[in-house]
Amino acid sequence: MTIKQLFDDESSTYTYLIWCDETKTGILIDPVDKQVERDLQVANDLNVQLKFALNTHAHADHITGTYLLKQKVPGLKSIISKESGAKADILVSPGDKIEFGTKFLSLKATPGHTAGCVSYVMDDESSVFTGDALLIKGCGRTDFQGGSASTLYDSVHSQLFTLPESCVVYPAHDYKGRLSSTIGEEKKENPRLSKTKDEFIDIMNNLNLSFPKKLEIAVPANMRCGVPDVDDQN
């Protein structure tokens, strides 16, 4: 199995192209609409046949590329969690397996940033794609989209911090140029999630962050799996 990490500068989003080395069957995690042509070119250059496009949640800072990918890749299916309330070809739940070639990802529910956040764990637990639930030395905000600091703390500690300490953490975003971390590093060094639950909740309740610039556009679009609004096409 091979992982290629791609980056969108505008939203600081990581998209992951992952494929089975034996069959060259691949998936994309958290594709961005403005980067679809790049993603397809990279897959083509590597002779990877895309099977699925997955989202970890309905993002608020960019529009998913799943709709555009489906128009350009015959047979490609979109995937998101059932709990997200968003539309997709396949709605997944905790414990479900997403198979591509001889490899698979298993799904863990990690709500808290949003009510429908999930993380995707490689079959051998060597890596985990955490979306916004667990970032490198941080985590996603919890003040909108059904977010809850208490829920996020419980999700990370029960679902992610129980993975092997060597498990590589691949987040949906980073704003400082960092590429990955490990579960062991985050358990010890995460300045938010290494605290007690009460301390974590206090930190999250006092972030005072401005809302993402694309919030009002991105969230409705992502609830439609990236399908353009009919009004926008008239």
Secondary structure as GFF3:
##gff-version 3
##sequence-region A 1 234
A	DSSP	beta_strand	2	8	.	.	.	ID=ss1
A	DSSP	beta_strand	13	19	.	.	.	ID=ss2
A	DSSP	beta_strand	25	29	.	.	.	ID=ss3
A	DSSP	three_ten_helix	33	35	.	.	.	ID=ss4
A	DSSP	alpha_helix	36	45	.	.	.	ID=ss5
A	DSSP	beta_strand	49	54	.	.	.	ID=ss6
A	DSSP	alpha_helix	66	72	.	.	.	ID=ss7
A	DSSP	beta_strand	77	81	.	.	.	ID=ss8
A	DSSP	three_ten_helix	82	84	.	.	.	ID=ss9
A	DSSP	beta_strand	90	92	.	.	.	ID=ss10
A	DSSP	beta_strand	97	100	.	.	.	ID=ss11
A	DSSP	beta_strand	103	109	.	.	.	ID=ss12
A	DSSP	beta_strand	118	122	.	.	.	ID=ss13
A	DSSP	beta_strand	127	131	.	.	.	ID=ss14
A	DSSP	alpha_helix	149	155	.	.	.	ID=ss15
A	DSSP	pi_helix	156	160	.	.	.	ID=ss16
A	DSSP	beta_strand	168	171	.	.	.	ID=ss17
A	DSSP	beta_strand	181	182	.	.	.	ID=ss18
A	DSSP	alpha_helix	183	189	.	.	.	ID=ss19
A	DSSP	alpha_helix	197	205	.	.	.	ID=ss20
A	DSSP	alpha_helix	215	223	.	.	.	ID=ss21
A	DSSP	three_ten_helix	230	233	.	.	.	ID=ss22
###
